[in-house]
Amino acid sequence: MAKLPVAEENIVKHFGPTLNYAPKDGYVGRDEPDEAVKTHCCFCGMQCGIQLLVKENKVVGFEPWMEFPFNEGRLCPKGVQRYLQNNHPDRLLSPLKSVPGQGFVPTSWDDAMDKTVSEIKRIQEKYGNDAFSMLSGVSLTNEKSYLVGKFARVALKTKNLDYNGRLCMVSAGAGNKKAFGLDRASNNYSDLEYAEVIIVAGANISETFPTLTHWIWKARDRGAKIIVIDPRMIPLARTADIHLDVRPGTDSALYGAMLKYLVDHDMLDHDFIDNYTSGFQETIDAVKDYTLEWAEEVTGIDKNKIREAAELWGKAKTSFLLHARGIEHHSKGVDNVVGCINLVLATGRIGKPYCGYGTITGQGNGQGGREHGHKCDQLPGNRDIENPEHRKYISDVWGINEKDLPGKGLSAYEIIEAIHRGEIKGLISICFNPLVSLPNSNYVREALEKLEYYVCIDFFLNETARHADIVLAGSLQEEEEGTTTSAEGRVIRIRQAVTPPGMARTDTSIILELAKRLGVKDKFTYENSEAIFNELRVASKGGTADYYGITYKRIEDEMGVFWPCPEIGHPGTPRLWEDRKFKTPDGKAHFNAAPYKLPGEVTDADYPVILTTGRVVSQYLSGTQTRRIGKLVDQYPEPLLEIHPKLAQQYGIKQRELIKVSTRRGEGIFPANIVETIREDTVFIPYHWSGKKSANQLTPGTLDPISKIPEFKVCACHLEPLKEIAAPSKESTAYASV
Ligand code: SF4
């Protein structure tokens, strides 16, 4: 049973999080490294180029990689500290087994593998193949993502595989497919520089994708107008021309009203609409009543600001629209995304220089990881697992009979629900910390405790791994060769800088060994990561995410290659849609009606305040890595409740007073941070922490019906000041970033 073997404090004592700082004078060998390895930051979707300095098989520092074209040497606070996760005192050095009363004790690889394989077989023989599930992460390289997808379907023979991109960009992916038939940002980011108007919707770029700020500032320096849509006055909004402080959960009302304004004032590209799109009339019919006055009432934004934004967007000759989780983490996430795309299509500003649209991928390999088959409904090349032709093609590549290829499985949160129902009994996870990152974390914890067997592959013992029966010590990003795909759609090389320490193994070798012991060694014989990539190339050939023409050599020679790249001699595609041939069945870009609908939970007398969640600059997602790096924690040591002075006054709340925040799912206590940079009806809590500091104790498991993304960005809460001031932080500048 996947319960904690000893009290959590004892586990934390041995496995952290421990704060790792660089030695005062730097690591020995920092000034005379054996090697400077050109690779990429392991964190967000910007995938900034970086050089890791290596001495005697240890990463001892970093240098900027000035030639890499996206970030040109720039790095954010996470990038400059990321090397400290290597050589970390919490690093898992051997397989562990959970022993009740003792904790996690080292064991041999043979023992760990034998136990895992025998439990997989036992559970599947007793309950069926789909009773064993798999959850994976998109910090994994393309090769590992592909391998996980194949492993789950061919070795585990389960349909229930999903990934933590489900919590990230799936609404964008689904919206992109509906509109364009393909899921990728339409341009590389250098096109931003000459855009006349840039809309940034629900994307705290300066904190969550900091190096992208540079491209927006370049445009601003050339006179571009910047429009930021966000309930908080995020750093980018402070220098924007217009800040639309949208009420959480009302985004589609705003986009609908802007679209109606464009129609009413004939700010449309009729040639583009008539010749290259479909669905325009139904879409504008859906917003025909969305006046500026109505939109002001629903969204809480001054109607004059909405008009001004629509005017700027409508009159621009070149433009770019970017969005991220702020509009995607909703039970109407796909509606929000297509609402944005409708504005782009109405003005025809796509597929041309300095005109584009894109979601900003959050996770390191959020783009590539969502293309090659570790989603519950997808096969490599962004193929559909329910499409007979796609199934046949991939079955042939994998050398299996199509009838043996499992069908569509459950999404990440649905897997948790199925564990509760007793339908799923076993779980293997890799680089995913659902106890922190999924909504309604108390419900997730209860699910973990119901599992008959849980095996976790990871390099740190994160909060979810503490529930595992067996932990297989896997590899950090810099311990294996591979590729990732940045938010621009650029496929890049991840280089192995060091080998895994102690008895830890590469993730790839662990998966291959499990496949061998599950009796399918012949389907999993690869000499190295490049061999996996070469099979991925073939598997993706003919799919919308076609990597066939991309090779390791080309990536290195060309500093990355943009997919689609269907042939060896193909140059790659930095800017999509220049040919106006979209990947939809009719070859046209699709408008999609996106009428405004209420969020899954609205405020009422019991829960009168809107709660929204997000990230801070120094932390990354569930914090498995960044809560272990000293300076990143110093910068923002604990989650704070951001609240507007007027709302604080209403409750008599003082700065840093402890506030009990309750929702229908749970409660947590957070120090108040009274700021004028948030709407008066909304509070914000960052979600990187666990246990009593977890924002996701509060968030709902309401899912978007199409993308199955949870609604992290809006729920109803109750505030109760506890009349106790939180102890001061030891770092006086700890919250400088908020
Ligand atoms: S912007 Fe993203 S990829 Fe670049 S250094 Fe920061 S966390 Fe790493």
Residues whose N, C-alpha, C, O or C-beta is under 5 A from the ligand:
A	BS01	SF4	C41 F43 C44 M46 Q47 C48 L75 C76 K78 G79 F209 P210 T211
